Amino acid sequence: MSDLEARLREVVPAEHVLTGAAINDDYTHDEALTATPVVPLAVVRPGSTAEAAAVLRVCDELGVPVTARGSGTGLSGACVPRADGIVLALERMNAIIEIDVDNHVAVVQPGVTLDELDAALAPLGLVYPVAPGENSASLGGNVATNAGGMRAVKYGVTRHQVLGLEAVLANGDVIRTGGKFVKATTGYDLTQLVIGSEGTLALVTEAILKIYPRPRHTAIVLAPFPSVAEVATAVPQIVRSGVDPVILEYVDGLGLASLAANVGLELGIDEAVQEAAKAYLVIMLEQHDDTRLEEDLGALAAQLGELGAIDVYVLPSASGAKLIEAREKAFWVVKGLGANDIIDVVVPRASVPEYLEQVASVALEHASLVSAAGHAGDGNIHLSVFQPDDDVRHEVMHGIIEAGIRLGGAISAEHGIGKEKKQYFLELEDPNKIALMKRIKVAFDPNGILNPGTLFD
């Protein structure tokens, strides 16, 4: 440890190499419900790509595990460190290097948060559209996990917004991928390979992001339905209707009540409607012109009625904003209610009704409570599992995830595998794909220092 500490202090200012009691508890965990905090040997806070590269060279030479960390808002345990390793904390690398209005790109360091980028873009009438529900999240963490969120139904996820990267390999070599252009056919797409790799392939030190004109007008619609099946049937028809929703969320009645109560929101829904409604759609529309927004609202309301909605509520702007805020805080609500784990399986949009039926069957079989909400527009269902017995919960989780895969889905849509979902990933994913991923890992990181224990044992 003394040799490691001395070597690290040679390449990063001493005050940014933290050991012992100087390591804050925040560096020992992320927000995964099942993760156990781990105190690393040291926390190193580089201030530049050169410093980050020098740290990785030292660690690669000494065989010291490195766990990169942004804001620590992840939900899969991917930035929980090793006791025999270091945390490479990126909060000092938080510069917005450039906002290129002509090319509609922003170039940022990994420690920049979504809030900070939005504050810089708003006065220019621009927006970065990825909104995973926690605006204190860092862009580096978003790239590492391929973050999604509610706006993915219109804009896609992080990998659809990243045009290029600067990244440091495990041995300290620095590479650049992509650029300020939207298409290229020049060898392997290393940008897309690094996105979503959860810190196991390279350390991202800069990202080139697509930015968009910021819509001036928005509206939030709340539509109660008699059943989940009718909600699920309505979703694909709304998506292809032409109104182009930016948010299309499903939440059950109990979930809506809990979310509203969490932010002190009174929605004013008639009591008879509440009794009849088993599921709700929350829909956001946006436009640059208010007349076009009104036309879209009219078309959407008529369509919802035809699709079986009990009623259609166009919420006042303040209430609508509060409802979206409540939905973004859903994780904290279920955590406060005592959820033991969460799942973010994604299935083809049209398969959501069948998937939810199978989820209910698994929950009933194991006498467990599983509540659902999610990004209905893209088939990403978030499930909160209430089952304190570890063995029973494993059976529940395995059954629910397996059901999604059988329907053509994937284990995780946006939270990632990390360390906490690794068991299900290794149990259920195609062994040939896992073997290939391991070979790719070795090509990038021959000595296995980058986030060992994430994705693979």
C-alpha positions in Angstrom: 0.0 0.0 0.0 2.8 2.4 0.8 4.4 1.8 -2.6 1.0 2.3 -4.4 0.3 5.5 -2.4 3.7 6.9 -3.2 3.4 6.1 -6.9 -0.1 7.7 -7.1 1.1 10.9 -5.3 3.8 11.2 -8.0 1.2 11.5 -10.8 -1.7 13.2 -9.0 -1.4 16.1 -6.5 -1.2 14.6 -3.0 -4.4 16.2 -1.7 -6.3 14.3 -4.4 -5.1 10.9 -3.2 -7.3 9.9 -0.3 -6.6 7.0 2.0 -7.9 5.7 5.4 -10.3 8.0 7.3 -10.1 10.5 4.4 -12.2 8.2 2.2 -15.8 9.4 2.4 -18.6 6.8 2.7 -20.0 7.9 -0.6 -17.1 6.4 -2.4 -17.9 2.9 -1.0 -21.2 2.2 -2.8 -23.7 3.3 -5.4 -27.5 3.2 -5.0 -28.1 -0.5 -5.7 -30.4 -1.9 -3.1 -28.5 -5.1 -2.6 -24.9 -3.9 -2.7 -22.6 -4.1 0.3 -20.3 -1.0 0.7 -16.6 -1.6 0.3 -13.8 0.7 1.4 -11.0 0.8 -1.3 -7.3 1.2 -0.7 -7.4 4.7 -2.0 -9.6 7.2 -3.8 -7.8 9.1 -6.6 -9.2 12.3 -8.2 -7.4 13.1 -11.4 -7.9 16.6 -12.9 -7.0 15.8 -16.5 -6.8 13.0 -19.1 -3.0 13.0 -18.6 -3.4 12.4 -14.8 -6.0 9.7 -15.4 -3.7 7.9 -17.9 -0.8 8.1 -15.5 -2.9 6.6 -12.7 -3.9 3.7 -15.0 -0.3 3.0 -16.0 0.6 2.7 -12.3 -2.3 0.4 -11.5 -1.7 -1.7 -14.6 2.0 -2.1 -13.7 1.1 -3.1 -10.0 -2.0 -5.1 -10.8 -4.2 -2.9 -8.8 -8.0 -3.0 -9.6 -9.5 0.3 -10.7 -13.2 1.2 -10.3 -14.2 4.5 -12.1 -16.9 6.6 -10.4 -19.0 9.5 -11.5 -21.8 10.7 -9.2 -22.5 7.2 -7.8 -26.2 7.3 -8.8 -26.1 3.8 -10.5 -28.5 1.0 -9.5 -26.5 -2.1 -10.3 -23.4 -1.9 -8.1 -21.1 -1.2 -11.0 -19.1 1.4 -9.1 -18.8 -0.5 -5.8 -15.0 -0.8 -5.5 -12.8 -3.7 -4.4 -11.0 -3.7 -1.1 -7.7 -4.4 -2.8 -8.3 -1.6 -5.4 -8.7 2.1 -5.9 -11.6 4.3 -6.9 -10.9 6.7 -9.8 -13.3 9.5 -9.0 -14.0 11.9 -11.8 -15.7 14.8 -10.1 -12.7 17.1 -10.8 -12.9 16.5 -14.5 -16.1 18.5 -14.9 -15.5 21.0 -17.7 -17.9 21.7 -20.5 -15.2 22.0 -23.1 -17.3 23.3 -25.9 -20.9 23.9 -27.0 -20.7 23.9 -30.8 -24.0 25.5 -31.9 -23.3 25.1 -35.7 -22.7 21.4 -35.4 -25.2 20.9 -32.6 -22.8 19.1 -30.3 -21.5 19.5 -26.8 -18.1 18.3 -25.8 -17.9 17.4 -22.1 -15.6 15.8 -19.5 -17.1 12.8 -17.6 -17.7 14.6 -14.3 -20.2 17.1 -15.8 -23.7 16.4 -14.5 -26.9 16.5 -16.4 -28.0 19.5 -14.4 -24.8 21.4 -15.2 -25.1 20.7 -18.9 -28.7 21.7 -19.0 -27.9 25.0 -17.2 -25.4 25.8 -19.9 -27.6 24.7 -22.8 -30.9 26.4 -21.7 -29.9 30.0 -22.4 -28.9 29.0 -25.9 -32.3 27.4 -26.6 -30.7 23.9 -26.7 -31.2 20.7 -24.8 -29.5 17.3 -24.3 -32.5 14.9 -24.2 -31.3 12.0 -22.1 -33.1 12.1 -18.7 -32.5 9.0 -16.6 -34.4 10.4 -13.6 -31.5 11.7 -11.6 -30.1 15.0 -12.8 -27.1 14.9 -10.5 -25.9 11.9 -12.5 -22.6 12.5 -14.4 -22.3 12.2 -18.2 -19.4 9.8 -17.7 -21.6 7.5 -15.7 -24.4 7.8 -18.3 -22.0 6.7 -21.0 -20.7 3.8 -18.9 -24.2 2.5 -18.3 -25.9 3.6 -21.5 -28.4 5.5 -19.4 -32.0 5.8 -20.8 -35.0 7.3 -19.0 -38.4 8.5 -19.8 -37.6 10.4 -23.0 -36.1 7.4 -24.7 -39.4 6.7 -26.6 -38.6 9.8 -28.7 -34.9 10.4 -28.5 -33.4 7.0 -27.7 -30.8 6.3 -25.0 -27.3 7.5 -24.4 -25.7 5.5 -27.2 -27.9 7.3 -29.7 -26.6 10.7 -28.5 -22.8 10.0 -28.3 -20.9 10.8 -31.5 -17.4 10.3 -30.2 -15.2 9.6 -27.1 -11.8 10.2 -25.7 -10.9 7.2 -23.6 -7.9 5.8 -21.7 -7.1 2.2 -22.0 -6.0 0.1 -19.0 -2.3 0.5 -19.9 -2.6 4.3 -20.1 -2.9 4.7 -23.8 -5.3 7.4 -24.9 -7.6 6.9 -27.9 -10.2 9.0 -29.7 -13.2 7.5 -31.4 -15.8 9.1 -33.7 -16.1 12.9 -34.0 -18.5 15.8 -34.7 -20.2 13.8 -37.5 -23.3 11.6 -37.5 -22.1 8.8 -39.8 -18.8 6.9 -40.5 -17.9 3.5 -41.9 -14.3 3.3 -40.8 -13.5 0.0 -39.1 -15.0 -1.2 -35.9 -17.3 1.2 -34.0 -15.3 1.6 -30.8 -17.5 4.4 -29.6 -20.5 2.1 -29.3 -18.4 -0.8 -27.9 -17.3 1.4 -24.9 -20.8 2.8 -24.3 -22.5 0.6 -21.8 -19.4 -1.4 -20.9 -19.7 -0.2 -17.3 -16.0 0.8 -16.8 -14.7 -2.7 -17.8 -13.1 -1.7 -21.2 -11.8 1.9 -20.9 -12.0 5.1 -18.9 -14.0 7.7 -20.7 -12.4 11.2 -20.3 -14.4 13.1 -22.9 -17.6 12.7 -24.8 -19.0 14.4 -27.9 -22.8 14.6 -27.5 -25.6 15.5 -29.8 -27.8 18.4 -28.7 -31.1 19.6 -30.0 -33.3 22.8 -30.2 -35.2 23.1 -27.0 -39.0 22.8 -27.5 -40.8 25.9 -26.2 -44.2 24.3 -25.4 -45.1 21.1 -23.5 -48.2 19.5 -22.1 -48.7 16.6 -19.8 -51.7 14.2 -20.2 -52.9 11.7 -17.6 -55.2 8.9 -18.9 -56.7 6.3 -16.6 -57.6 2.9 -18.1 -59.7 0.0 -16.7 -56.9 -2.5 -17.2 -53.2 -2.9 -17.8 -54.0 -4.9 -21.0 -55.8 -1.9 -22.4 -52.9 0.4 -21.6 -50.5 -2.0 -23.2 -52.7 -2.2 -26.3 -52.9 1.6 -26.5 -49.2 2.3 -26.3 -48.1 1.1 -29.8 -51.0 2.8 -31.4 -50.1 6.1 -29.7 -46.5 5.7 -30.8 -47.4 5.3 -34.5 -50.2 7.9 -34.5 -47.9 10.8 -35.4 -48.2 12.9 -32.2 -44.6 11.8 -31.3 -44.8 11.7 -27.5 -41.6 12.6 -25.7 -42.7 10.6 -22.6 -45.1 7.6 -22.5 -45.1 6.1 -19.1 -47.2 3.3 -17.4 -48.0 3.3 -13.7 -50.5 1.3 -11.7 -53.1 2.9 -9.5 -51.2 2.2 -6.2 -48.0 3.4 -7.8 -49.6 6.7 -8.9 -51.0 7.4 -5.5 -47.6 6.7 -3.9 -45.8 8.9 -6.3 -48.2 11.8 -6.0 -48.1 11.6 -2.2 -44.3 11.7 -2.2 -44.3 15.2 -3.8 -47.5 16.5 -2.2 -49.4 16.5 -5.5 -53.2 16.5 -5.7 -54.3 15.4 -9.2 -58.0 16.0 -8.7 -59.1 12.7 -10.2 -62.8 11.9 -9.6 -63.2 9.2 -6.9 -65.3 7.0 -9.2 -62.6 7.2 -11.9 -60.0 6.2 -9.3 -62.0 3.2 -8.3 -62.5 2.1 -11.9 -58.9 2.7 -13.0 -56.3 -0.1 -12.7 -53.6 1.6 -14.7 -52.6 5.0 -16.0 -50.7 6.4 -18.9 -48.6 9.6 -18.4 -47.9 11.3 -21.7 -45.8 14.3 -22.5 -46.1 16.1 -25.8 -43.7 18.9 -26.9 -43.7 21.3 -29.9 -42.0 24.5 -31.0 -45.3 26.0 -31.9 -48.3 26.2 -29.4 -50.9 25.9 -32.2 -49.4 22.6 -33.3 -49.3 21.4 -29.7 -53.0 22.2 -29.3 -53.7 20.2 -32.5 -51.6 17.2 -31.1 -53.4 17.4 -27.8 -56.8 17.2 -29.5 -55.8 14.3 -31.7 -54.3 12.5 -28.7 -57.4 13.0 -26.5 -59.7 11.7 -29.2 -57.4 8.6 -29.8 -57.3 7.9 -26.0 -61.0 7.9 -25.9 -61.2 5.4 -28.8 -58.6 3.2 -27.1 -60.7 2.8 -23.9 -59.4 5.5 -21.6 -61.9 6.3 -18.8 -61.1 10.0 -19.0 -58.4 12.3 -20.3 -56.8 14.9 -18.0 -54.6 17.7 -19.5 -52.8 18.8 -16.4 -52.0 22.4 -15.5 -48.3 23.1 -16.2 -47.4 23.1 -12.5 -49.2 19.9 -11.7 -47.8 18.2 -14.9 -44.2 19.2 -13.9 -44.8 17.9 -10.4 -46.1 14.6 -11.8 -43.0 14.1 -14.0 -40.8 15.0 -11.0 -42.7 12.4 -9.0 -42.1 9.7 -11.7 -38.4 10.6 -11.8 -38.3 10.0 -8.0 -40.0 6.6 -8.2 -36.8 4.7 -7.1 -36.7 6.7 -3.9 -40.4 6.0 -3.2 -40.0 2.2 -3.6 -36.8 2.3 -1.6 -38.6 4.1 1.2 -41.4 1.5 1.0 -38.9 -1.2 1.7 -38.3 -2.8 -1.8 -35.7 -5.5 -1.6 -34.6 -5.3 -5.3 -35.5 -3.8 -8.6 -35.6 -5.1 -12.2 -35.5 -3.2 -15.4 -36.2 -5.9 -18.0 -37.1 -4.7 -21.5 -39.3 -6.6 -23.9 -40.8 -5.8 -27.4 -43.4 -3.1 -26.8 -46.3 -5.3 -28.0 -45.3 -8.1 -25.6 -45.8 -6.0 -22.4 -49.3 -7.4 -21.6 -48.0 -11.0 -21.8 -44.9 -10.1 -19.9 -46.9 -8.5 -17.0 -49.1 -11.6 -16.9 -46.1 -13.8 -16.4 -44.6 -11.5 -13.8 -47.9 -11.7 -11.8 -47.8 -15.5 -12.1 -44.2 -15.7 -10.8 -45.0 -13.3 -7.9 -48.0 -15.4 -7.0 -46.1 -18.7 -7.2 -43.5 -17.4 -4.7 -45.9 -15.4 -2.4 -44.1 -12.1 -3.2 -45.2 -8.6 -3.9 -44.0 -7.2 -7.2 -45.2 -3.7 -8.3 -44.8 -2.3 -11.8 -44.3 1.0 -13.5 -42.2 1.8 -16.5 -41.4 3.3 -19.8 -44.3 1.8 -21.7 -43.3 3.6 -24.9 -40.2 1.5 -25.3 -41.2 -1.7 -23.5 -38.9 -1.1 -20.5 -40.8 -2.2 -17.4 -39.4 -1.3 -13.9 -40.4 -3.9 -11.3 -40.0 -3.5 -7.5 -39.6 -6.8 -5.7 -40.7 -7.0 -2.1 -39.4 -10.3 -0.8 -36.9 -10.3 2.2 -35.9 -14.0 1.9 -32.7 -14.0 -0.2 -33.3 -17.5 -1.6 -37.0 -16.9 -2.5 -36.1 -13.5 -4.0 -33.5 -15.2 -6.2 -36.2 -17.5 -7.6 -38.6 -14.6 -8.2 -35.9 -12.5 -9.9 -34.7 -15.4 -12.0 -38.3 -16.3 -13.1 -39.2 -12.7 -14.0 -36.0 -12.1 -15.9 -36.3 -15.4 -17.7 -39.8 -14.6 -18.7 -38.6 -11.4 -20.3 -35.9 -13.1 -22.3 -38.3 -15.8 -23.6 -40.4 -12.9 -25.0 -37.4 -11.6 -26.9 -36.3 -9.1 -24.3 -33.1 -8.4 -22.4 -32.1 -8.5 -18.7 -31.5 -4.7 -18.4 -32.7 -1.8 -20.4 -30.8 1.0 -18.7 -29.5 0.1 -15.2 -26.8 -2.2 -16.4 -25.6 -5.6 -15.1 -22.9 -4.3 -12.7 -22.1 -6.7 -9.9 -25.7 -7.1 -8.5 -27.3 -8.5 -11.6 -24.3 -10.5 -12.7 -25.6 -13.8 -11.4 -28.7 -13.6 -13.6 -26.6 -12.4 -16.6 -24.3 -15.4 -16.3 -27.2 -17.9 -15.7 -29.4 -16.7 -18.5 -27.4 -15.1 -21.2 -26.1 -17.1 -24.3 -22.7 -18.7 -23.2 -21.3 -18.0 -26.6 -22.0 -14.3 -26.3 -20.5 -14.3 -22.8 -17.3 -16.0 -24.1 -17.0 -13.4 -26.9 -17.4 -10.6 -24.4 -14.7 -12.0 -22.2 -12.3 -12.1 -25.2 -13.1 -8.5 -26.0 -12.4 -7.6 -22.3 -9.0 -9.3 -22.6 -8.2 -7.3 -25.8 -8.9 -4.0 -24.0 -7.6 -4.9 -20.6 -5.1 -7.8 -20.7 -4.3 -7.7 -16.9 -8.0 -7.3 -15.9 -7.6 -4.2 -13.7 -10.7 -2.3 -15.0 -13.7 -2.9 -12.7 -13.1 -6.6 -12.1 -16.2 -8.4 -10.8 -18.5 -6.3 -13.0 -20.3 -8.3 -15.7 -18.0 -11.3 -15.2 -16.5 -13.1 -12.2 
